[in-house]
């Protein structure tokens, strides 16, 4: 009974009517009057508070006033954070490309086929659009026949010995060396600048380990020869062989080009590896 009486009394007090009157201080005449109840006052104050809080939140969220909130970054700090996120994302992509390149090189040197070239492999990068200049395939074939006729070395690498000094290498292409072999700079080959659409020849007979596209080197082709020798030809405009093909010494395998990110003009980047170690091609080949 006591609880029921308390609730009844509280309800009656909240609904009790009061009158708010404003008098003229001089004439004591009533100027404005209004009927109120505690419940109505509470409801009005609550709605007004909700509207006021919503308006403040809207102003802070949609105007520069938010920068005055302690801990909220200003415009310069937000711009710096955005740039740092973009740079970090770019750095992660570059590191992933570098790791992929080194892994492909390791697999090629060890006689394996890179993952992107295996059957069913998923291609994650598409080669950039490259404009090629048409060339005469008949001229390439004629050059091949002429060089094979002029070849004075008919011995195979196995007959010539295990040391590269005893092997006769074909010149991969006719051109001028613009960048030499330098282990300190991680430049594991030589850069040859030749005539546009020049043919690139296999320095020795062997098997095509890999023929495809890489981000940094463009169209590349790797050959496995006897005596633990491997040769690499990079930045080509077009490849004439595919993985698994058998090639002869002096046979045309590609066309000189300017593909890949690490290139500044049409040239051939040529590397020669012996027992898994890069060697200076100029010590064994007359360019």
C-alpha positions as a printed NumPy array, in Angstrom:
array([[  0.   ,   0.   ,   0.   ],
       [  2.825,   2.375,   0.803],
       [  4.428,   1.915,  -2.648],
       [  1.123,   2.425,  -4.418],
       [  0.475,   5.601,  -2.481],
       [  3.968,   6.892,  -3.297],
       [  3.508,   6.267,  -6.996],
       [  0.075,   7.865,  -6.938],
       [  1.37 ,  10.933,  -5.124],
       [  4.341,  11.26 ,  -7.511],
       [  2.076,  10.988, -10.554],
       [ -0.238,  13.614,  -9.184],
       [  2.655,  15.98 ,  -8.434],
       [  4.092,  15.592, -11.954],
       [  0.727,  16.345, -13.507],
       [ -0.181,  19.18 , -11.165],
       [ -0.908,  22.399, -13.067],
       [  0.954,  25.631, -12.339],
       [  0.676,  29.01 , -13.932],
       [  3.661,  31.104, -15.   ],
       [  2.735,  34.804, -15.104],
       [  4.813,  37.814, -16.152],
       [  3.641,  41.171, -14.694],
       [  4.419,  44.731, -15.695],
       [  6.599,  46.08 , -12.913],
       [  4.911,  49.473, -13.006],
       [  1.245,  48.688, -13.449],
       [  1.294,  45.108, -12.119],
       [ -0.775,  44.19 , -15.144],
       [ -0.425,  40.654, -16.443],
       [  1.653,  40.656, -19.674],
       [  2.078,  36.946, -20.388],
       [  0.795,  33.786, -18.773],
       [  1.349,  30.087, -19.322],
       [  0.093,  26.884, -17.731],
       [  2.809,  24.418, -16.798],
       [  3.228,  21.086, -15.109],
       [  6.427,  19.387, -13.895],
       [  5.979,  16.618, -16.481],
       [  5.566,  19.108, -19.325],
       [  8.653,  21.08 , -18.171],
       [ 10.713,  17.887, -17.989],
       [  9.611,  16.855, -21.497],
       [ 10.379,  20.269, -22.965],
       [ 13.83 ,  20.443, -21.332],
       [ 14.68 ,  16.924, -22.549],
       [ 13.694,  17.668, -26.158],
       [ 15.578,  20.946, -26.119],
       [ 18.701,  19.202, -24.782],
       [ 18.541,  16.522, -27.506],
       [ 18.169,  19.141, -30.256],
       [ 20.993,  21.237, -28.808],
       [ 23.37 ,  18.261, -28.52 ],
       [ 22.534,  17.124, -32.091],
       [ 23.195,  20.623, -33.422],
       [ 26.561,  20.832, -31.634],
       [ 27.634,  17.406, -32.912],
       [ 26.637,  18.371, -36.462],
       [ 28.578,  21.64 , -36.315],
       [ 31.676,  19.964, -34.906],
       [ 31.606,  17.121, -37.439],
       [ 30.987,  19.223, -40.555],
       [ 32.954,  22.387, -39.863],
       [ 36.575,  23.24 , -38.992],
       [ 35.49 ,  23.511, -35.347],
       [ 36.466,  19.851, -34.913],
       [ 40.126,  20.861, -35.091],
       [ 39.743,  22.581, -31.71 ],
       [ 38.841,  19.287, -30.024],
       [ 41.853,  18.064, -27.971],
       [ 43.521,  15.108, -29.686],
       [ 41.87 ,  15.656, -33.089],
       [ 44.51 ,  16.14 , -35.867],
       [ 44.476,  19.377, -37.825],
       [ 44.455,  19.62 , -41.619],
       [ 48.251,  19.476, -42.009],
       [ 48.547,  16.443, -39.767],
       [ 45.764,  14.624, -41.649],
       [ 47.452,  15.37 , -44.975],
       [ 50.768,  14.098, -43.619],
       [ 49.096,  10.923, -42.328],
       [ 47.492,  10.319, -45.721],
       [ 50.808,  10.778, -47.54 ],
       [ 52.523,   8.415, -45.12 ],
       [ 49.87 ,   5.753, -45.747],
       [ 50.323,   6.105, -49.53 ],
       [ 54.129,   5.955, -49.228],
       [ 53.925,   2.916, -46.956],
       [ 51.651,   1.14 , -49.419],
       [ 54.021,   1.945, -52.305],
       [ 56.997,   0.729, -50.261],
       [ 55.246,  -2.548, -49.508],
       [ 54.549,  -3.041, -53.226],
       [ 58.168,  -2.317, -54.153],
       [ 59.459,  -4.732, -51.507],
       [ 57.089,  -7.413, -52.771],
       [ 58.312,  -6.862, -56.357],
       [ 61.948,  -7.056, -55.231],
       [ 61.375, -10.262, -53.26 ],
       [ 59.534, -11.79 , -56.224],
       [ 62.393, -10.878, -58.58 ],
       [ 65.041, -12.394, -56.292],
       [ 62.933, -15.528, -55.809],
       [ 62.534, -15.937, -59.593],
       [ 66.283, -15.495, -60.06 ],
       [ 67.002, -18.088, -57.37 ],
       [ 64.634, -20.593, -58.982],
       [ 66.087, -19.99 , -62.443],
       [ 69.67 , -20.434, -61.249],
       [ 68.736, -23.635, -59.432],
       [ 67.08 , -25.015, -62.585],
       [ 63.446, -24.507, -61.512],
       [ 60.652, -22.71 , -63.355],
       [ 59.293, -19.521, -61.722],
       [ 55.818, -19.886, -60.221],
       [ 54.163, -17.38 , -62.583],
       [ 55.196, -19.549, -65.535],
       [ 53.891, -22.854, -64.192],
       [ 50.661, -24.343, -65.498],
       [ 47.655, -22.937, -63.745],
       [ 49.643, -20.126, -62.164],
       [ 47.706, -16.979, -61.419],
       [ 48.933, -13.841, -63.138],
       [ 49.027, -10.977, -60.641],
       [ 50.533,  -8.252, -62.803],
       [ 49.678,  -7.263, -66.348],
       [ 52.449,  -5.984, -68.587],
       [ 52.301,  -2.338, -69.471],
       [ 51.2  ,  -1.427, -72.965],
       [ 54.271,  -1.255, -75.197],
       [ 54.38 ,   0.088, -78.725],
       [ 56.585,  -2.031, -80.981],
       [ 58.126,  -1.077, -84.3  ],
       [ 57.504,  -3.7  , -87.02 ],
       [ 60.574,  -5.515, -88.275],
       [ 61.447,  -7.892, -91.097],
       [ 61.419, -11.545, -89.956],
       [ 63.09 , -12.596, -93.216],
       [ 66.026, -10.285, -92.414],
       [ 66.365, -11.884, -88.98 ],
       [ 66.41 , -15.33 , -90.553],
       [ 69.023, -14.247, -93.108],
       [ 71.226, -12.844, -90.346],
       [ 70.911, -16.122, -88.466],
       [ 72.   , -18.192, -91.495],
       [ 74.912, -15.804, -92.192],
       [ 76.225, -15.965, -88.618],
       [ 75.938, -19.757, -88.506],
       [ 77.962, -19.997, -91.718],
       [ 80.626, -17.729, -90.278],
       [ 80.82 , -19.681, -87.005],
       [ 84.347, -21.107, -86.731],
       [ 83.655, -23.128, -83.579],
       [ 81.784, -26.368, -84.229],
       [ 82.539, -27.912, -80.852],
       [ 79.932, -28.211, -78.119],
       [ 80.563, -26.718, -74.645],
       [ 81.185, -30.225, -73.276],
       [ 83.904, -30.805, -75.896],
       [ 85.499, -27.45 , -75.146],
       [ 85.935, -28.078, -71.384],
       [ 84.262, -27.072, -68.144],
       [ 85.927, -23.656, -67.81 ],
       [ 84.239, -20.69 , -69.558],
       [ 87.67 , -19.589, -70.821],
       [ 87.75 , -22.658, -73.106],
       [ 84.282, -22.088, -74.567],
       [ 83.563, -20.088, -77.698],
       [ 80.581, -17.809, -77.053],
       [ 78.474, -16.13 , -79.689],
       [ 78.021, -12.36 , -79.388],
       [ 74.418, -11.868, -78.136],
       [ 73.951,  -8.726, -80.266],
       [ 76.031,  -6.134, -82.039],
       [ 76.225,  -2.938, -80.046],
       [ 78.088,  -0.619, -77.718],
       [ 78.511,  -1.364, -74.008],
       [ 77.11 ,   1.549, -71.981],
       [ 77.102,  -0.025, -68.529],
       [ 79.665,  -2.592, -67.419],
       [ 79.543,  -5.495, -64.972],
       [ 79.8  ,  -4.27 , -61.35 ],
       [ 79.143,  -6.504, -58.332],
       [ 79.346,  -3.566, -55.886],
       [ 76.419,  -1.854, -57.618],
       [ 74.507,  -5.148, -57.991],
       [ 74.802,  -4.833, -61.78 ],
       [ 75.354,  -8.468, -62.714],
       [ 75.762,  -8.024, -66.448],
       [ 76.469,  -5.59 , -69.253],
       [ 74.142,  -3.213, -71.107],
       [ 74.441,  -3.273, -74.898],
       [ 72.91 ,  -0.519, -77.02 ],
       [ 72.29 ,  -1.693, -80.573],
       [ 70.249,  -0.842, -83.631],
       [ 66.442,  -0.857, -83.226],
       [ 64.836,  -4.225, -84.038],
       [ 68.226,  -5.968, -83.877],
       [ 68.163,  -9.7  , -83.268],
       [ 69.422, -11.204, -80.025],
       [ 71.235, -14.528, -80.345],
       [ 71.892, -17.356, -77.921],
       [ 75.533, -17.237, -76.825],
       [ 75.539, -21.067, -76.528],
       [ 73.223, -23.918, -77.281],
       [ 70.894, -24.973, -74.501],
       [ 67.352, -25.022, -73.097],
       [ 65.024, -22.092, -72.426],
       [ 64.528, -22.021, -68.651],
       [ 62.118, -19.102, -68.63 ],
       [ 60.618, -16.872, -71.296],
       [ 58.075, -14.33 , -70.118],
       [ 57.344, -10.979, -68.533],
       [ 58.7  ,  -9.447, -65.306],
       [ 57.888,  -6.011, -63.894],
       [ 61.449,  -4.688, -63.712],
       [ 63.095,  -6.448, -66.681],
       [ 60.169,  -6.556, -69.148],
       [ 60.317,  -9.432, -71.648],
       [ 63.137, -11.721, -70.447],
       [ 64.536, -15.059, -71.507],
       [ 66.922, -17.319, -69.56 ],
       [ 68.918, -20.136, -71.153],
       [ 70.497, -23.13 , -69.386],
       [ 73.678, -24.365, -71.051],
       [ 76.114, -27.147, -70.295],
       [ 78.918, -26.861, -67.72 ],
       [ 76.605, -25.098, -65.186],
       [ 76.327, -21.989, -67.364],
       [ 73.224, -19.799, -67.498],
       [ 72.665, -16.717, -69.672],
       [ 70.012, -14.026, -69.239],
       [ 68.626, -11.568, -71.828],
       [ 66.424,  -8.717, -70.528],
       [ 64.317,  -5.714, -71.713],
       [ 63.45 ,  -7.382, -75.036],
       [ 60.746,  -6.054, -77.34 ],
       [ 59.647,  -9.535, -78.385],
       [ 60.561, -13.114, -77.523],
       [ 61.048, -15.685, -80.292],
       [ 61.241, -18.723, -78.012],
       [ 59.172, -20.153, -75.166],
       [ 60.004, -22.058, -71.99 ],
       [ 61.285, -25.559, -72.701],
       [ 62.499, -24.877, -76.262],
       [ 65.896, -26.181, -77.347],
       [ 68.111, -23.538, -78.993],
       [ 71.392, -23.686, -80.862],
       [ 74.369, -21.409, -80.475],
       [ 73.817, -18.228, -82.472],
       [ 70.09 , -18.859, -82.943],
       [ 67.795, -15.829, -82.762],
       [ 65.829, -15.873, -79.492],
       [ 64.524, -12.298, -79.088],
       [ 64.394,  -8.751, -80.493],
       [ 66.145,  -5.872, -78.733],
       [ 63.708,  -3.541, -76.967],
       [ 62.931,  -1.165, -74.1  ],
       [ 60.486,  -2.997, -71.802],
       [ 60.349,  -3.105, -68.018],
       [ 60.708,  -0.478, -65.301],
       [ 64.525,  -0.598, -65.009],
       [ 65.331,   0.713, -68.469],
       [ 66.046,   4.129, -69.967],
       [ 66.141,   3.247, -73.67 ],
       [ 66.312,   0.393, -76.193],
       [ 69.133,  -1.942, -75.136],
       [ 69.975,  -5.489, -74.065],
       [ 70.924,  -6.297, -70.489],
       [ 72.978,  -9.508, -70.755],
       [ 74.097, -11.643, -67.807],
       [ 76.277, -14.756, -67.653],
       [ 76.214, -17.056, -64.615],
       [ 78.626, -19.943, -63.855],
       [ 77.942, -22.36 , -60.985],
       [ 75.274, -19.975, -59.674],
       [ 77.664, -16.992, -59.535],
       [ 77.487, -13.986, -61.918],
       [ 80.624, -13.485, -63.996],
       [ 81.81 , -10.591, -66.164],
       [ 80.702, -11.396, -69.749],
       [ 83.501,  -9.211, -71.188],
       [ 86.078, -11.741, -69.939],
       [ 84.675, -14.453, -72.215],
       [ 82.877, -12.68 , -75.067],
       [ 84.227, -10.159, -77.57 ],
       [ 81.623,  -7.406, -77.911]])
